[in-house]
């Protein structure tokens, strides 16, 4: 019996060892299958996450562009408007000043021409002038003119003009 018990123990031990190896092999193959499935699920999840992140990033870029573009355009428009308005105002002011300078130059020329004309008139009329006093018209002669006149005012003889 002892050898039978030893044989039985040995057979049981071998059988247990064989079942244990079989269980380990089944477990290993099941774990391998589970690992492969887990890798597949993880890869799918990563692809989905990457695709969703790309979509979200694209939408965020679009929102950021819109968020910055509108104030940029408004600011640029204001800047261009201010610059154009300033330029136009300066052109108008410069033209206005130039016109006034030209007008003053023409006026100075006219005054100088008028003074020359007055000097020429006085020279060509020998100091004879016309005056109206209390509604009466008179011719004034230069001082020291030997003419018999009706009267003398300010040292100058006056002649009365007829109304005919």
C-alpha positions in Angstrom: 0.0 0.0 0.0 2.7 2.3 0.6 3.9 2.1 -2.9 0.4 2.6 -4.0 0.0 5.6 -1.9 3.3 6.9 -3.2 2.2 6.1 -6.7 -1.1 7.7 -6.1 0.6 10.7 -4.5 2.9 10.9 -7.5 0.1 10.6 -10.0 -1.9 13.3 -8.1 1.1 15.5 -8.0 1.7 15.0 -11.7 -1.9 15.5 -12.5 -2.0 18.7 -10.3 1.2 19.9 -12.0 -0.3 19.2 -15.4 -3.5 21.0 -14.6 -1.6 23.8 -13.1 0.4 24.2 -16.3 -2.8 23.9 -18.4 -4.4 26.6 -16.2 -1.3 28.8 -16.5 -1.2 28.3 -20.3 -5.0 29.1 -20.5 -4.5 32.1 -18.2 -1.5 33.3 -20.2 -3.4 32.9 -23.5 -6.5 34.6 -22.0 -4.3 37.4 -20.5 -2.6 37.8 -24.0 -6.0 38.0 -25.7 -7.2 40.5 -23.0 -4.0 42.5 -23.4 -4.5 42.6 -27.2 -8.1 43.7 -26.8 -7.1 46.3 -24.2 -4.4 47.6 -26.7 -7.1 47.8 -29.4 -9.5 49.6 -27.2 -6.7 52.0 -26.0 -5.6 52.7 -29.6 -9.2 53.4 -30.6 -9.7 55.7 -27.6 -6.4 57.5 -28.3 -7.5 58.0 -32.0 -10.9 59.3 -30.9 -9.3 61.6 -28.3 -6.8 62.9 -31.0 -9.6 63.5 -33.5 -11.7 65.2 -30.9 -8.7 67.3 -29.8 -8.0 68.3 -33.4 -11.6 69.4 -33.9 -11.7 71.3 -30.6 -8.3 72.9 -31.5 -9.6 73.9 -34.9 -12.8 75.4 -33.4 -10.7 77.2 -30.7 -8.3 78.6 -33.4 -11.4 79.8 -35.4 -12.8 81.5 -32.3 -9.5 83.1 -31.4 -9.1 84.4 -34.9 -12.7 85.8 -34.8 -12.1 87.2 -31.3 -8.9 89.0 -32.4 -9.9 89.9 -35.9 -12.9 92.0 -35.1 -11.1 94.4 -32.7 -8.1 94.5 -35.0 -10.3 95.5 -37.9 -12.1 98.1 -35.8 -8.8 99.5 -34.5 -7.2 99.6 -37.9 -10.3 101.3 -39.4 -10.1 103.9 -36.6 -6.4 104.4 -37.1 -6.9 104.9 -40.9 -9.8 107.2 -40.3 -7.8 109.4 -37.9 -4.8 109.5 -40.1 -6.9 110.3 -43.2 -8.9 112.9 -41.3 -5.7 114.5 -39.9 -4.1 114.5 -43.4 -7.2 116.1 -45.0 -7.4 118.7 -42.2 -3.7 119.6 -42.6 -4.1 119.8 -46.4 -7.1 122.1 -45.9 -5.3 124.3 -43.4 -2.2 124.5 -45.5 -4.4 125.5 -48.5 -6.2 128.1 -46.4 -3.0 129.6 -45.2 -1.5 129.6 -48.7 -4.6 131.4 -50.0 -4.4 134.0 -47.3 -0.7 134.5 -48.0 -1.4 134.9 -51.7 -4.3 137.3 -51.0 -2.1 139.4 -48.7 0.6 139.5 -51.4 -1.9 140.7 -54.0 -3.3 143.3 -51.6 0.2 144.5 -50.8 0.9 144.8 -54.6 -2.4 146.7 -55.0 -1.5 149.1 -52.2 1.9 149.7 -53.6 0.4 150.2 -57.0 -2.2 152.6 -55.5 0.5 154.6 -53.7 2.5 154.8 -57.0 -0.6 156.0 -58.7 -1.3 158.6 -56.1 2.3 159.9 -56.3 2.0 160.0 -60.1 -1.4 161.8 -59.8 0.1 164.4 -57.4 3.0 164.9 -59.7 0.9 165.2 -62.9 -1.8 167.4 -61.3 0.8 169.9 -59.8 -0.9 169.6 -56.4 -4.3 170.6 -57.6 -7.1 168.8 -55.7 -10.9 168.7 -55.5 -12.8 169.1 -52.3 -16.4 169.3 -51.1 -17.2 171.4 -48.1 -20.8 171.7 -46.8 -22.2 170.5 -50.1 -20.1 173.0 -52.2 -17.4 171.8 -54.5 -14.0 173.5 -54.7 -10.7 173.2 -56.5 -7.6 173.5 -54.3 -4.4 174.9 -55.8 -1.0 174.4 -54.5 0.2 176.7 -51.8 1.8 179.9 -53.2 -0.2 179.9 -56.5 -0.7 183.6 -57.6 -4.4 183.5 -58.4 -7.1 185.7 -57.3 -9.5 183.5 -55.4 -12.6 183.7 -53.4 -10.9 182.7 -50.2 -7.9 180.8 -48.6 -8.1 177.8 -46.3 -5.1 176.2 -44.6 -2.8 178.5 -46.6 -4.2 177.3 -49.9 -6.4 179.2 -52.3 -9.8 177.7 -53.1 -11.9 178.3 -56.3 -15.6 177.5 -56.4 -16.8 175.3 -59.3 -20.0 176.2 -61.0 -22.8 173.6 -61.1 -23.3 174.0 -64.8 
